[in-house]
């Protein structure tokens, strides 16, 4: 069981930003930007490459809701999904990093 599955089950606490029946967004415990949120599906999907395109569409809308909720939708933000070990994926559960709250650089993000 991944750390994200434990967070979804409530076994590990998180600082929730937004949640619905399908997705959960919470603040990253090791932020790389003034605002750093993770958005995950509540079902285990390994990564972007194995995700269903319909679910990804709904997840995109959820991420837009998150950006509005934390007021970065107008100023701008970055979304990142790492895929596989060479891509830097550490947890084998699809997740998107939502970064914003200031001018972002490419160095040391995720």
Secondary structure, DSSP 8 states (H G I E B T S, - for coil): --HHHHHHHTSS---EEEE-SSEEEEE-SS-SSSEEEEEEESS----GGGS-HHHHHHHHHHHHHHHHHTT-TTT-EEEE---TTTTT--SSS-EEEEEESS---STT--
